Amino acid sequence: MDINDLLAHLNRGEAVEGGSELHQVMIDLSQKALKLTAKLNGQYHTPEEVKPCLACEYCASHDGQCVRKDAMNTWYEKLIEADMIVFVTPLYYYGMSAQIKAVIDRFHAYNAKLVGNKKSMLLATSYGADDWTMKALEKNYESILSFMNWNDAGKLFATGCPVREVIEQTNFPNQAYILGKSL
Ligand SMILES: Cc1cc2nc3c(=O)[nH]c(=O)nc-3n(C[C@H](O)[C@H](O)[C@H](O)COP(=O)(O)O)c2cc1C
C-alpha cells in the first residue's frame, strides 16, 4: 500500500481505521513530511545570515572575538576598513528591520575598533507618510552615530512607498543617486 491507495481511500470519503495498513501509510507519510519540513527550514538559514547578539560578553574577555560563528565574521573586517557605513532599511514598527538591527547589535564585540572616523548615511522606506513617520528611526540613527562618533553624510526617507513598484514611480531613486554623487 502507498500514497495512491491512501488518496483513493480518502477521495471515496472513507475513514482510515486506527492500526490499519492505511493508517501506517499515513504515519510514514507524515514522518517524511516532517523530515522534509525540517530540511527546508534548515536550508532557509543562508550562509549570509547574521544571528542576534547573545549578550554573553564572551567578547569582553576574548579580545573582542565574537562567540558566534556566522556571516558577521566576514563583515567585521569590511566594517572596520570602511570609510562609510550606509544603513538601508524598510521601516518596521517605526524602527529598523530586525535583519539590520542584528548586524548593528553585533557591532558590540568590535565596538572599540569601529568607533570614530567614519561617515554614515540612512536610506529608509515606509508605507506611512505622516510628518512623524520617520521620527523614531531618525532619532535611533542619530543616537547610534553619536555613540559611534561617526558623521552623518545624509538621510533619505522614501515615505508613502509600500512596495518597489511605487518607489520606482517617485523621485526617491533619483534623490538617492544625487545623495551618493554628492560624496
Ligand atoms: C513587519 C512590517 C512592519 C512595518 N512597519 C511599518 C511602520 O511602522 N510604518 C510604516 O509606515 N510602514 C511599515 N511597514 C511598511 C514598510 O515599511 C514598507 O512597505 C516598505 O516600503 C517596504 O520596503 P521593502 O520593499 O524594501 O521591503 C511595515 C512592513 C512590514 C512588513
The ligand as a Tripos MOL2 file, in Angstrom:
@<TRIPOS>MOLECULE
LIG
   31    33     1     0     0
SMALL
NO_CHARGES

@<TRIPOS>ATOM
      1 C1          6.7380   43.8620    9.5210 C.3       1 LIG1
      2 C2          6.4380   45.1740    8.8690 C.ar      1 LIG1
      3 C3          6.3580   46.3190    9.6380 C.ar      1 LIG1
      4 C4          6.1050   47.5440    9.0590 C.ar      1 LIG1
      5 N1          6.0290   48.6600    9.8440 N.ar      1 LIG1
      6 C5          5.7810   49.8550    9.2790 C.ar      1 LIG1
      7 C6          5.6890   51.0320   10.0710 C.ar      1 LIG1
      8 O1          5.8520   51.0080   11.2930 O.2       1 LIG1
      9 N2          5.3930   52.2110    9.4610 N.ar      1 LIG1
     10 C7          5.2170   52.2990    8.1060 C.ar      1 LIG1
     11 O2          4.9590   53.3930    7.6100 O.2       1 LIG1
     12 N3          5.3530   51.2000    7.3050 N.ar      1 LIG1
     13 C8          5.6010   49.9880    7.8710 C.ar      1 LIG1
     14 N4          5.7130   48.8660    7.0800 N.ar      1 LIG1
     15 C9          5.6910   49.0320    5.6190 C.3       1 LIG1
     16 C10         7.1210   49.0450    5.0480 C.3       1 LIG1
     17 O3          7.9570   49.9720    5.7230 O.3       1 LIG1
     18 C11         7.0920   49.4290    3.5840 C.3       1 LIG1
     19 O4          6.2650   48.5320    2.9200 O.3       1 LIG1
     20 C12         8.4630   49.4570    2.9840 C.3       1 LIG1
     21 O5          8.4840   50.3300    1.9010 O.3       1 LIG1
     22 C13         8.9200   48.0490    2.4970 C.3       1 LIG1
     23 O6         10.1800   48.1400    1.9240 O.3       1 LIG1
     24 P1         10.8110   46.9120    1.0930 P.3       1 LIG1
     25 O7         10.0110   46.8300   -0.1800 O.co2     1 LIG1
     26 O8         12.2220   47.2490    0.8980 O.co2     1 LIG1
     27 O9         10.6080   45.6770    1.9450 O.co2     1 LIG1
     28 C14         5.9360   47.6340    7.6510 C.ar      1 LIG1
     29 C15         6.0300   46.4610    6.8690 C.ar      1 LIG1
     30 C16         6.2660   45.2530    7.4610 C.ar      1 LIG1
     31 C17         6.3780   44.0080    6.5920 C.3       1 LIG1
@<TRIPOS>BOND
     1     1     2 1
     2     2     3 ar
     3     2    30 ar
     4     3     4 ar
     5     4     5 ar
     6     4    28 ar
     7     5     6 ar
     8     6     7 ar
     9     6    13 1
    10     7     8 2
    11     7     9 ar
    12     9    10 ar
    13    10    11 2
    14    10    12 ar
    15    12    13 ar
    16    13    14 ar
    17    14    15 1
    18    14    28 ar
    19    15    16 1
    20    16    17 1
    21    16    18 1
    22    18    19 1
    23    18    20 1
    24    20    21 1
    25    20    22 1
    26    22    23 1
    27    23    24 1
    28    24    25 2
    29    24    26 1
    30    24    27 1
    31    28    29 ar
    32    29    30 ar
    33    30    31 1
@<TRIPOS>SUBSTRUCTURE
     1 LIG1         1 GROUP 0 **** ****
